[in-house]
């Protein structure tokens, strides 16, 4: 009964592949490369791990924890003076790390893997095998797609004439979705890389990634549910960053200048138009004001003071792409990126000050240390952030 939609489905698939190809070309220098999983494989231990590419860093109490290429996770007990490589049950690149408390932390990366530490980053376990879990997700998506199409077909059979056009369009979209889902079941399982992770508390967390991937847990990661279908994202734009605001609103940074917002604890997400046409690689929320900042290509920062209702470009004072950021407890904002770029704001994004670094190596992550200084990670490992004449206070701001 679905043959009448086959021609449309074919056209949609061709269009889909074309869009995906363009997205990959645009993102190839910014998304880590992806790989097929061959099973659990521990990261190789190396004396050079601390000088490898480290894509993110976080504080776990007074300990620093950094993650990066080849599954490397390192921790420091002495404010970055020396690093210890942890045993990690994956050799896939890790993109982000987040600690909900000094003890409980999560790291995400390629193959959709999620790692968990219960002791502040010293020991890690594979909490989610991305490829194995993706097989389950693919089956669930195919089931949802068939149910949705069957329901629309039944509605169309009895719908009044003035409603048929809209239902036919919806049925065409559902036919394409079902066909794509079935096609996935016949192909080798591919788990998109995860690009960011954020927890509201020790139980509620979200992990976002490529091709519209969004995962949610309500039990500290013991089980992750696929929430991708809850996002109004038919083009499967990459979801590069996720964060929650102090008032409970959730945000996803994406491509084409899009930020997705949820005011329902992630049950539904709506796309927000920011006025920008490029890619955002991350999103920050100021814990003091609740203002939201999406950042990305060519030093671009867009800000919203009203929970995403309105956006304006901020005077970022940066030209290179911004790849990471940090909002301190006192509301100071730091953004880091390519070519050693660091830009700082102490007035909720009204103005920014570039912080010139001695190294031009790219910076991907930044963390506030217990002594009020900052450690950054990126190409070539970790190093202290230079704040120039501005001296950091014990809350992470400068004076």
N, C-alpha and C positions, 0 to 999 in steps of 0.2 A: 504493500500500500504506500510505500515511500518512494517508488520509482520516479514519480513526477518531480521529485526534488533532486534527482541525481546530477542533472546538468548544473544546477546551481551549486551543489556541494562541490563538484569538480572545480568550478571557477573559484569558489571560496578557498579551496585548498591551495590552488596556484597562487592566489593573492596572499594567503597566509605565509607560504614559503618565501615569497618575494619580500614581504615585510620583515620576516625573521632574518633574511640575509642582510637587509639594510641595517637592522638593529645590531647584528653581530659585527658588521664592518665598523659601525660607529663606536662600538663598545670594546673593540678588540684590545685597545691599549689600556683599558681601565678595569675590565673584568678579568680576574684570574682565569687561566686556561682550565678547561674541564677535562675530565678523564673518566674512562669506564672503570668501575670497581672490579677488583679481582679477589675480594674477600679481605678480612681483617689482616692488616700488615703494619707492624710497629714502625714508627719513625726511626730512621737510622741515627744512631748516636754519632756526633761529630764534634771535634774540638773547635770547629769553625761555626757552630750553630749560632753563637751569640752575635756573629757578624754577618749572618745571612739576612735575607729579606724578611723583616718582621712587620706584619700588616696591622697589628693592633697591640695595645697595652692597656692594662687596667690595674687598679689598686685593690688588693685583698687585705684590708686592714693596713698593716705596715709593710706588707709584702707586695712586690710588683710582679705581675705575670704578663708575659708577652707571647704572642703566637705568630706563626708565619708559614713560610714555604716548607714543603716536604713533611708537614705535620709537626714542625718544631714547636714546642712549648718550653719556655724558660722562665725561671723565677729567681728573684733576687731578695735576699734578706737584709741587704745593706744599702738600700737606696740606689741600686744600679751599679755599685762599685764592682761587683762580680755577679756572675749568673750561673745557675745550675740547670742543666737540661733534664726535663722530666721524661719519664717513660710514657709514650703516647701510643695508643692502639690504632693509629692510622698514619699513613705516609702521604695522605692527600693534603693539599694546601689548606691552611686555616685562615679565615678572613677576619673574624671578630671574636672578642672575648668580653664577657660581662659577668660581674659579681653582684648578686643580690644581697649578700652579706659578706663579712670577712671570710666565711667558710665556704659558702655555696657559690659555685661559678659554672658557667657554660661557655664552650667555644664551638663555633660553627665554621663550615667550610665546604670544600668540594665533595662531590658525590652525595650531597645532602646530609653529610655526617654531623652529628651533634655529640660533643664530648661533655662529660660532667665531672666536676671535682667537689668533694665534700670536705676537703681539708685545706682550702685556701690556695689551690693550684699546685700542690706538691704531687699528688697522684690523680690520675685521670682514668675514666672508663668510657667506653663507647656506649652512650645512652641511646642513640638512634643510628642504626645502620641504614643510611639513606637509600641505597639501591634496593635492599630487601623491603623497606617500608614503602618505597615507590611502587612496587608491584601491587601491594594492597591498595594504594591510592588509585592506581590506574583502573583497577576493577571497580572501585567505588564510583569513580567518575563515569565509567561506562554505564553503570546501573542508574545513576542519577540522570544521565542524558536520555536514556531510553524511557524512563518514567516521565520526564518532562515532555518528550516528543509525543508519546502516547496520549498524554493529557491534552496537549494542544490539538492533536488530530481529532480527538473526540469533541472538543469545543467547536472546532471548525465545522464539523458535520451538522451541528444544530444551531450555529450562530446566525443571527439576522444578517441580511445583505450588507448593511452599513458597517458591520464589524469584521467582515471577512478579510478585507485588505490588510488590516493590522494583524489579524491572526495568521494570515498567510506569511507575512514577513517574519513573525515570531517563529512560525513553523520552519521556515527556511533556515533561520539561525539555529534552531534546535536540531535540524537535520544535519547541518554541518558539524555541530558539536558532537552528536552521536557518532557520526562517521569518523571524526577525528579520534574520539575515545576508543572506538573499536579498532582503528588502525594501530593505536598505541599498544593494544593487547597483542598484536601480531609481530611487534618489533622487539628487539632487545631492550631491556629496561634501562632507561636513562634517568638519573636523578639530578635535577638542576642544582648548581652550586648555591649555597646559602650565603648571603652577603651581610646579614646583620642579625643580632639577637638582643632582646630587651625584656627584662622582667619587672613587673610592677611590685612584686613581693616574692617570697620564696616559692610560691606555687604557680602564680599566673604569669605566663611568659609567651612571647611571640618570636618566631624566626622568619625572616623574609629573604627571598632570593630571586633568581633569574626566572624568566618566563612566567611571571605572575605568581610565583610560589609564596604561600603564606601558611605557616604552621602555628598551632596553638596548643599549649598545655595548661591544664588546671591542677596538676599534681606534681609540680616540680620537675617535669620532663619524663616521668615514668611512662607516660604515653603522650604522643604527639598526634593531633588531629589535623587533617588537611582542611584549612579554612580558605583556600584560594578562591573557591566558588562564592564566598561571601563578599568578595571585592568586585565592584563594578568595573571590570578590566577585561573587556572582550578581546582586546588586542594583545593580551598577555604581556604587557609592559614589564620590564624588570623592576622588581621592588628592591631598591638598593639600601634603604635605611628604615628603621622602625624606632619609634620613641613614644612615650606617654607624657602628657602634660600634668601639672600638679592638680588640675581640676578633673582629671580622669579621661580626657579626650586622647585618642590615639592617632598617630600620623605615620604614613608611609611615604618615603621619598621615591620618585619614579622618573621615567623618561618623559620627553615631550613637555617639559615644564609642569608635570602633573604631581600633585600631592594628594594622596587619599586620606580621608578622615573618617574616624568612627567615634560616635558619641554613645555607642551601645555596647561598650566593652568588647568590641571586635565582632559582634554579631552581624553588623552591616557596615560597609565602607562605601563612601561616595567620592568621586573624583572632584578635585578643586582646581579651578583655573587660576594660575598665578600670574599670567601675562608673559611668562617666559617660554621659549620654544626648545631649549636645550635639555640636557640631562642633569638631574640632581643625583648626587652620590651619597647623600646623607641628610639627616634632619636632626635638629636639636630643639629642646624646649628649655627655656629659662626657668629654673625652679622657683625663682623669686617672683617674676612678673607673669609667667605663663606664656610669654611671647614665643612664637615658633619661628625657626630659621631653617630654610632648605638651602643647601649649598651644593656646588658642583662645578661644571665646566667653566674654564677660563676665569676662575676667581669669582664666580657668580654667587651671590647670597640674596635670597628673597626672604622677607620677614612679614609676619602677621601678628598684629597686636590683639586680634579679636577671634582667636581660636580658628583661624583659617578662612574667615568670611571674606576678608580683603587682604591683598598682598601688595607689597611694593619692593622695588629693588633697593638693597642696602648699599651704602658706600663702603664696599669691602676692602678697598685699597690693596687688591691682589689681582694679578693677571694670570697666574698659573692655576690649573684646576685644583680644587680643594677636595681632599680625599678623606679627611677625618675631622673631628671636632670634639670639644669638651665644654660643658657648662658647669661652672664651679658652684658650690653651695651658696656663695654670696652673689651669684648672678653674673660673674665675669664670663665672657665668651672667648674661646680660642678656636681658630680654624687653621688646619695645616694641609699642606699639599705638595705638589710637584716643585722641584727645584729648590727645596728647603723653605718654601713659602710658609709663613706664620703671620696671621693677622689677629688682632685682639680688640675687644670692645668692653668697656666698663660701664657703658650707659645704655644697655639694652638695645644695642645696634644702631643708635643714633649716629655714632661715629666709630671709626676703626683706626687702629695704629699698627702699621707693619712692624714686626719684630725681626730685625735682620739677624740671620744666622751665619756662623762662620763656615758652615758646610752647605753646599748646594745639593746635597743628596736629598732625594724625595722623602717626604714625611707622610706616613699613613695613619699613625695613631698618637694619642697624647694622653697622659695620666697625671693626676695631681698626687704628689707624694705626701707622706705624713708630715714632713717638715715644711710644707708649703711651696716647695719647688716643683718643677714639672720635668717629666721624662718623656721623650718622644721616640718613636720607632719608625723604621722605614728601610730604605735601601742601605744596606751595610750594618744593620743592627739598631742599637739604641744609643741615645746621648742625651745630656741635659739640655733643656731648652734655655736659650739665652734670651733674657728679658731686657738687655741693654741697661739703661739708666733706671728702669723701673724695677723696684725691688718687690718680690712677691710677699704678701702677708700670709698669715697662717690659715687663711680661708681660701687661698688660691687666686685672689685678686692681686693687682699691683698698685704700688703707691709711689 
